[in-house]
Amino acid sequence: MAAAGPRRSLRGAVCRQLLLTLVIFSLAAEACKEVILNVPSKLEADKIIGRVNLEECLSSADHIQSSDPDFRVLNDGSVYTARAVVLSDEKRSFTILLSDRRKRTQKEVTVLLEHQKTVFKVLKKRHTRETVLRRAKRRWAPIPCSMQENSLGPFPLFLQQVESDAAQNYTVFYSITGRGVDQEPLNLFYIERDTGNLFCTQRVDREEYDVFDLIAYASTADGYLADQPLPLPIRVEDENDNHPVFTEAIYNFEVSESSRLGTTVGVVSATDRDEPDTMHTRLKYSILEQTPRSPGLFSVHPSTGVITIVSHYLDREVVDKYSLIMKAQDMDGQFFGLIGTSTCIITVTDSNDNAPTFRQKSYEAFVEENVFNVEILRISVEDKDLINTANWRANFTILKGNENEHFKISTDKGTNEGVLCVVKPLNYEENRQVNLEIGVSNEVPFMRDIPRMTALNRALVTVHVRDVDEGPECSPAAQFVRIKENLAVGSKINGYKAYDPDSRSSNGLRYKKLHDPKGWITIDEISGSIITSKTLDREVETPKNELYNITVLAIDQDNRSCTGTLAVDIEDVNDNPPDILQDYVVICKPKMEYTDISAIDPDEAVHGAPFYFSLPNTSPEVNRLWTLTKVNDTAARLSYRKNAGFQEYIIPITVKDRAGQSATKMLRVNLCDCPHPSQCHETSRSAGVILGKWAILAILLGIALLFSVLLTLVCGVFGVTKGKRFPEDLAQQNLIISNTEAPGDDRVCSANGFMTQTVNNSSQGFCGTVGSGMKNGGQETIEMMKGGNQTLESCQGAGHHHTLDSCRGGHTEVDNCRYTYSEWHSFTQPRLGEESIRGHTG
């Protein structure tokens, strides 16, 4: 109690100081709801004793201060002991001052610390008149109980006392069940049977058990429950006893050396097993150490763990790898928070931030004239970027001096050197020295913010051409000459000329012809002039507009040679008249009124169209029936007059080109009665068998006469039949049988006329004529029978005649052939009508 006086004096001084501060913000601080914290009488230093909900009081507070220096309050409302505290009184209080300096407001929260025993009281009412103990509904209102994680004791540690109202009238015994009593972990809690004092037997780890849900019972000596079971939760207050742990022991990140400020390198993350959403798990990230210790290049976001670049001094060619020691500290990074560390390896990747440079500013090379596809120089460069990457490999370019494309430069992939080659022969007499400007760059673009021309390094190369004793030179390789076609054989024209490159003269050279496609030309061996050996015809060449190429060989006195081409342009002469393309045309009258004809001229266009078509005056018959009109420059239209008849005409047509060359062609024109020209011949063949009406009438009269004769003969052959019915095979044979009474013994016919034969002669027979509308032996006959298995025609032999029975393959009595006139008329009349129709249509 003696120490309480100075402490109260100190507390008063602090309160006075706070009151002075309050005057600045407002005339009076508004008080918030009082908070009661149940704590033991002895408090250790830097231990949490509870949490106050500051958001309910002043959510916008930016300044928090405790009126008692023995306690400190964090931003989340956690109350910690600043030093070891012993509570002499049952109650102790202090004030938390919350200030919002922008709004100039202030509020205070009173915190009351209590360490007296807490009694759970359950009100109970009993009927005084009842003599028997009975269970009744009780209202237990359990006060939340908590204990500090990792408490140092002493053990057993008193937690609280449970008391029932039934103890006022009865002897009550207390007991508990639940996890920590009769469930794992066993025997962690016990209660004194008589007093109801609840004890803990050992320290508890909140990360393993954060709450224990116990059930308290109050029972009488005889085993009856004096009250209803009381839920008794015991919450374990968290202690900051777990260090933050990074998700990776070693992080590996890569970043390009050309990255800009603020570029994200990677993200680190740590976890804390302590109670979530408390200061014990509020982590803050920072970089403890960077190796090598160059100026700070990296920064980490304190809350998210995102590592970014904060400096321009990132250069792979200087340092290609950095090692960072990362720190994560709980308690929002306050000095008393626990710490966890991890290593972060950052590899700097290469980018093309170093341009290749030539080792020299100028180079020299030597090459003999007339050689090609040879290497003359290797050029080396330096590049600080990563070897064997696109940032290091060089690309060489000839910037100037290679207008004639004599040189080519490429890169040796193994050495990264530029290889300069001659790909087209050089001529010492034309150019003894060539100056080249060579540029070099990388395969990928340069990354630094400087102009491209600055990044392209340059060097000068002087190529010296050495003279050699060389043979004749055919230059230019192709020389041209123009010759008119149809030039007289033996005409001489200037030919191919080669020269000695040293003397620039053609003296002493000999010429030979290596190739002449048509054999039209010979060449003078001394002068190189050409002589026509045959008549040149431009129209023979295919295609006509191409040059006629002759290959020439030039030889000097040392038998050294060169080859050239003499390109002969054959000049066209109007030596070909136009030619009509058509030889034969068909015009379907009246469906077609005309036909178009066209012509071509193998000469050049200057000697060609427009063409002039005409009909010669030498043929008045043609001019009377046909007309010719112009369609275009190369075509004309041939039309017939109405009085032109159906037949094939031979029409002469003259065509003339613009220069007067003309030719006459006899054109066959078939004026045909047809629907389409392709059907002209078929219509002609069909029209050849069309008969007039008088011819058809004559044919019908002849048929009627022939039938009457045949009927008479047939009836005489067969005689009287036994029954009036047709033979069974008559439907197949269709033989026309007469019903004439009393036939004679000699009534038969042959194919060529009438002959007298006996009926009983088995070696001879009756034969009829065949064909419909056909001519046989100069006589026109008709079909007398059809169908059946055997016609009468098949019975006709070579100069022999057979009986009817032999034709039928059996013996038939003549009586079977007798019929009445009405029966015969009804049988033959439809068939005669059919034959008549067939004759008309034929």
QUICORLIN-V356271 format. One record per residue. N is the residue number from 1. RES is the residue in one letter. OMEGA is omega in whole degrees, -180 to 180 (999 if undefined). Layout:
# QUICORLIN-V356271
((N;RES;OMEGA) (N;RES;OMEGA))
This chain:
# QUICORLIN-V356271
((1;M;-179) (2;A;-178) (3;A;-177) (4;A;-178) (5;G;179) (6;P;-178) (7;R;178) (8;R;178) (9;S;179) (10;L;179) (11;R;179) (12;G;179) (13;A;179) (14;V;179) (15;C;179) (16;R;179) (17;Q;179) (18;L;179) (19;L;177) (20;L;179) (21;T;-178) (22;L;-178) (23;V;-178) (24;I;-175) (25;F;-179) (26;S;-177) (27;L;180) (28;A;179) (29;A;-180) (30;E;-178) (31;A;176) (32;C;-176) (33;K;-180) (34;E;-179) (35;V;179) (36;I;177) (37;L;176) (38;N;-176) (39;V;173) (40;P;-178) (41;S;178) (42;K;-179) (43;L;179) (44;E;-180) (45;A;176) (46;D;177) (47;K;178) (48;I;179) (49;I;178) (50;G;-178) (51;R;180) (52;V;179) (53;N;-178) (54;L;-178) (55;E;-179) (56;E;-178) (57;C;180) (58;L;-175) (59;S;-177) (60;S;-177) (61;A;176) (62;D;178) (63;H;-178) (64;I;-178) (65;Q;178) (66;S;179) (67;S;-180) (68;D;-178) (69;P;178) (70;D;-177) (71;F;175) (72;R;-176) (73;V;178) (74;L;-175) (75;N;-179) (76;D;178) (77;G;179) (78;S;-179) (79;V;-179) (80;Y;173) (81;T;177) (82;A;178) (83;R;177) (84;A;-175) (85;V;174) (86;V;-179) (87;L;-179) (88;S;179) (89;D;177) (90;E;-179) (91;K;176) (92;R;-177) (93;S;173) (94;F;-174) (95;T;174) (96;I;-179) (97;L;180) (98;L;-176) (99;S;170) (100;D;-171) (101;R;178) (102;R;-180) (103;K;180) (104;R;176) (105;T;-178) (106;Q;176) (107;K;-180) (108;E;179) (109;V;177) (110;T;179) (111;V;-180) (112;L;179) (113;L;179) (114;E;177) (115;H;179) (116;Q;-179) (117;K;178) (118;T;-177) (119;V;173) (120;F;-179) (121;K;176) (122;V;-179) (123;L;-176) (124;K;176) (125;K;179) (126;R;174) (127;H;-176) (128;T;-178) (129;R;-178) (130;E;179) (131;T;-179) (132;V;179) (133;L;178) (134;R;178) (135;R;178) (136;A;179) (137;K;180) (138;R;177) (139;R;175) (140;W;177) (141;A;-173) (142;P;174) (143;I;-179) (144;P;-179) (145;C;179) (146;S;177) (147;M;-176) (148;Q;176) (149;E;177) (150;N;179) (151;S;-178) (152;L;177) (153;G;6) (154;P;-179) (155;F;-5) (156;P;-174) (157;L;178) (158;F;180) (159;L;179) (160;Q;180) (161;Q;177) (162;V;-178) (163;E;-180) (164;S;176) (165;D;-180) (166;A;-179) (167;A;179) (168;Q;-176) (169;N;-176) (170;Y;171) (171;T;-173) (172;V;176) (173;F;-175) (174;Y;176) (175;S;179) (176;I;173) (177;T;177) (178;G;-180) (179;R;-176) (180;G;178) (181;V;178) (182;D;173) (183;Q;-179) (184;E;-4) (185;P;-174) (186;L;171) (187;N;176) (188;L;179) (189;F;170) (190;Y;180) (191;I;177) (192;E;-172) (193;R;-174) (194;D;-173) (195;T;-176) (196;G;178) (197;N;-178) (198;L;-176) (199;F;172) (200;C;-172) (201;T;-178) (202;Q;-178) (203;R;-176) (204;V;177) (205;D;-177) (206;R;-179) (207;E;176) (208;E;178) (209;Y;-178) (210;D;178) (211;V;177) (212;F;179) (213;D;-179) (214;L;175) (215;I;179) (216;A;-179) (217;Y;173) (218;A;-175) (219;S;178) (220;T;-177) (221;A;-179) (222;D;171) (223;G;179) (224;Y;176) (225;L;178) (226;A;178) (227;D;174) (228;Q;179) (229;P;-176) (230;L;173) (231;P;-175) (232;L;179) (233;P;177) (234;I;-178) (235;R;179) (236;V;179) (237;E;-175) (238;D;172) (239;E;-179) (240;N;-175) (241;D;-180) (242;N;177) (243;H;172) (244;P;-180) (245;V;178) (246;F;-179) (247;T;177) (248;E;176) (249;A;179) (250;I;175) (251;Y;177) (252;N;179) (253;F;176) (254;E;178) (255;V;180) (256;S;-179) (257;E;180) (258;S;-178) (259;S;-180) (260;R;177) (261;L;179) (262;G;179) (263;T;179) (264;T;178) (265;V;-179) (266;G;-179) (267;V;174) (268;V;-177) (269;S;179) (270;A;178) (271;T;179) (272;D;-175) (273;R;-179) (274;D;-173) (275;E;-179) (276;P;176) (277;D;174) (278;T;178) (279;M;180) (280;H;-179) (281;T;176) (282;R;-172) (283;L;175) (284;K;-177) (285;Y;176) (286;S;177) (287;I;179) (288;L;-172) (289;E;175) (290;Q;178) (291;T;-3) (292;P;-172) (293;R;175) (294;S;180) (295;P;-176) (296;G;-177) (297;L;-172) (298;F;177) (299;S;179) (300;V;178) (301;H;-173) (302;P;-176) (303;S;-174) (304;T;-178) (305;G;-180) (306;V;180) (307;I;-179) (308;T;179) (309;I;-178) (310;V;-177) (311;S;178) (312;H;-171) (313;Y;178) (314;L;-176) (315;D;-178) (316;R;-179) (317;E;177) (318;V;177) (319;V;-178) (320;D;-179) (321;K;179) (322;Y;176) (323;S;180) (324;L;171) (325;I;-177) (326;M;180) (327;K;172) (328;A;-176) (329;Q;179) (330;D;-174) (331;M;179) (332;D;176) (333;G;178) (334;Q;-169) (335;F;-178) (336;F;178) (337;G;179) (338;L;-169) (339;I;169) (340;G;-177) (341;T;176) (342;S;180) (343;T;180) (344;C;178) (345;I;-180) (346;I;179) (347;T;-180) (348;V;180) (349;T;-175) (350;D;169) (351;S;-175) (352;N;180) (353;D;177) (354;N;-180) (355;A;176) (356;P;-179) (357;T;177) (358;F;176) (359;R;178) (360;Q;178) (361;K;-179) (362;S;-179) (363;Y;176) (364;E;178) (365;A;-178) (366;F;180) (367;V;177) (368;E;179) (369;E;176) (370;N;176) (371;V;179) (372;F;-176) (373;N;178) (374;V;177) (375;E;-177) (376;I;-176) (377;L;172) (378;R;-176) (379;I;-179) (380;S;-180) (381;V;176) (382;E;178) (383;D;-176) (384;K;180) (385;D;-174) (386;L;-175) (387;I;177) (388;N;172) (389;T;179) (390;A;177) (391;N;-177) (392;W;-176) (393;R;-173) (394;A;171) (395;N;-178) (396;F;-180) (397;T;174) (398;I;-174) (399;L;-178) (400;K;172) (401;G;-177) (402;N;-178) (403;E;180) (404;N;175) (405;E;175) (406;H;-172) (407;F;174) (408;K;178) (409;I;-180) (410;S;-177) (411;T;172) (412;D;-174) (413;K;-179) (414;G;-175) (415;T;-177) (416;N;179) (417;E;173) (418;G;-178) (419;V;-179) (420;L;-178) (421;C;171) (422;V;-177) (423;V;177) (424;K;-175) (425;P;175) (426;L;-179) (427;N;-178) (428;Y;-178) (429;E;-180) (430;E;-175) (431;N;-177) (432;R;-179) (433;Q;180) (434;V;179) (435;N;-179) (436;L;172) (437;E;-175) (438;I;175) (439;G;-179) (440;V;176) (441;S;179) (442;N;180) (443;E;180) (444;V;-177) (445;P;177) (446;F;-171) (447;M;-177) (448;R;-177) (449;D;175) (450;I;-178) (451;P;-178) (452;R;-178) (453;M;177) (454;T;-179) (455;A;-179) (456;L;180) (457;N;-173) (458;R;175) (459;A;180) (460;L;178) (461;V;177) (462;T;-179) (463;V;178) (464;H;-180) (465;V;-180) (466;R;-178) (467;D;174) (468;V;178) (469;D;-171) (470;E;-179) (471;G;-178) (472;P;-179) (473;E;177) (474;C;-176) (475;S;-5) (476;P;-176) (477;A;179) (478;A;178) (479;Q;-171) (480;F;176) (481;V;-177) (482;R;-178) (483;I;176) (484;K;177) (485;E;-178) (486;N;175) (487;L;-176) (488;A;178) (489;V;-179) (490;G;179) (491;S;-175) (492;K;-178) (493;I;176) (494;N;-175) (495;G;-175) (496;Y;179) (497;K;171) (498;A;-178) (499;Y;176) (500;D;-175) (501;P;180) (502;D;-177) (503;S;-177) (504;R;-178) (505;S;178) (506;S;-178) (507;N;177) (508;G;179) (509;L;176) (510;R;-176) (511;Y;175) (512;K;177) (513;K;179) (514;L;-176) (515;H;177) (516;D;-170) (517;P;-175) (518;K;-178) (519;G;-177) (520;W;-168) (521;I;165) (522;T;-176) (523;I;177) (524;D;-173) (525;E;-176) (526;I;-174) (527;S;-177) (528;G;179) (529;S;-179) (530;I;-177) (531;I;180) (532;T;178) (533;S;176) (534;K;178) (535;T;179) (536;L;-180) (537;D;-178) (538;R;-175) (539;E;179) (540;V;-179) (541;E;179) (542;T;-9) (543;P;-170) (544;K;-174) (545;N;179) (546;E;179) (547;L;176) (548;Y;-171) (549;N;177) (550;I;180) (551;T;-174) (552;V;177) (553;L;177) (554;A;-174) (555;I;176) (556;D;-175) (557;Q;177) (558;D;180) (559;N;170) (560;R;-169) (561;S;171) (562;C;-176) (563;T;177) (564;G;-179) (565;T;174) (566;L;-178) (567;A;-176) (568;V;176) (569;D;-177) (570;I;-177) (571;E;-174) (572;D;173) (573;V;-178) (574;N;-176) (575;D;-179) (576;N;176) (577;P;175) (578;P;-178) (579;D;177) (580;I;-175) (581;L;-176) (582;Q;172) (583;D;-176) (584;Y;179) (585;V;178) (586;V;176) (587;I;179) (588;C;180) (589;K;6) (590;P;-175) (591;K;177) (592;M;-179) (593;E;-176) (594;Y;170) (595;T;-180) (596;D;176) (597;I;-178) (598;S;-177) (599;A;176) (600;I;179) (601;D;-178) (602;P;179) (603;D;178) (604;E;-174) (605;A;-179) (606;V;179) (607;H;-174) (608;G;-176) (609;A;7) (610;P;178) (611;F;180) (612;Y;-179) (613;F;179) (614;S;174) (615;L;-177) (616;P;179) (617;N;-177) (618;T;-177) (619;S;-178) (620;P;178) (621;E;179) (622;V;-179) (623;N;178) (624;R;-175) (625;L;-172) (626;W;175) (627;T;-177) (628;L;179) (629;T;-177) (630;K;175) (631;V;176) (632;N;-175) (633;D;-175) (634;T;-175) (635;A;177) (636;A;-176) (637;R;179) (638;L;-177) (639;S;178) (640;Y;175) (641;R;-173) (642;K;-177) (643;N;179) (644;A;-178) (645;G;180) (646;F;176) (647;Q;177) (648;E;-177) (649;Y;171) (650;I;-173) (651;I;175) (652;P;180) (653;I;179) (654;T;178) (655;V;-175) (656;K;178) (657;D;-175) (658;R;-179) (659;A;175) (660;G;177) (661;Q;-177) (662;S;177) (663;A;179) (664;T;-179) (665;K;177) (666;M;-176) (667;L;176) (668;R;-179) (669;V;179) (670;N;176) (671;L;-165) (672;C;174) (673;D;-173) (674;C;176) (675;P;-179) (676;H;-178) (677;P;-179) (678;S;-178) (679;Q;-176) (680;C;-176) (681;H;179) (682;E;179) (683;T;180) (684;S;-180) (685;R;179) (686;S;-179) (687;A;-178) (688;G;-177) (689;V;179) (690;I;-178) (691;L;175) (692;G;-177) (693;K;179) (694;W;177) (695;A;179) (696;I;180) (697;L;179) (698;A;179) (699;I;180) (700;L;178) (701;L;178) (702;G;179) (703;I;180) (704;A;179) (705;L;-179) (706;L;179) (707;F;-180) (708;S;177) (709;V;-178) (710;L;179) (711;L;180) (712;T;-179) (713;L;-178) (714;V;-180) (715;C;177) (716;G;-179) (717;V;-169) (718;F;-179) (719;G;-174) (720;V;179) (721;T;177) (722;K;180) (723;G;-178) (724;K;176) (725;R;-180) (726;F;174) (727;P;-177) (728;E;-178) (729;D;-178) (730;L;178) (731;A;179) (732;Q;-178) (733;Q;-177) (734;N;177) (735;L;-179) (736;I;-174) (737;I;-180) (738;S;175) (739;N;-179) (740;T;179) (741;E;173) (742;A;179) (743;P;178) (744;G;-178) (745;D;-174) (746;D;-178) (747;R;172) (748;V;179) (749;C;176) (750;S;-178) (751;A;-175) (752;N;-178) (753;G;-179) (754;F;179) (755;M;-180) (756;T;180) (757;Q;174) (758;T;-177) (759;V;-173) (760;N;-180) (761;N;-174) (762;S;-179) (763;S;-180) (764;Q;-176) (765;G;-179) (766;F;-179) (767;C;179) (768;G;178) (769;T;-179) (770;V;176) (771;G;179) (772;S;-179) (773;G;-180) (774;M;-180) (775;K;-177) (776;N;180) (777;G;180) (778;G;179) (779;Q;-178) (780;E;-176) (781;T;178) (782;I;-180) (783;E;-179) (784;M;-179) (785;M;179) (786;K;-180) (787;G;-180) (788;G;-178) (789;N;-174) (790;Q;179) (791;T;179) (792;L;179) (793;E;-178) (794;S;-180) (795;C;-175) (796;Q;-179) (797;G;-179) (798;A;179) (799;G;179) (800;H;177) (801;H;-178) (802;H;177) (803;T;178) (804;L;-180) (805;D;179) (806;S;177) (807;C;-177) (808;R;179) (809;G;179) (810;G;-180) (811;H;-177) (812;T;178) (813;E;-178) (814;V;-180) (815;D;-179) (816;N;-176) (817;C;-176) (818;R;180) (819;Y;178) (820;T;-180) (821;Y;-179) (822;S;177) (823;E;180) (824;W;-179) (825;H;179) (826;S;180) (827;F;-173) (828;T;-173) (829;Q;178) (830;P;-178) (831;R;176) (832;L;177) (833;G;179) (834;E;-180) (835;E;179) (836;S;179) (837;I;-180) (838;R;178) (839;G;178) (840;H;-178) (841;T;178) (842;G;999))
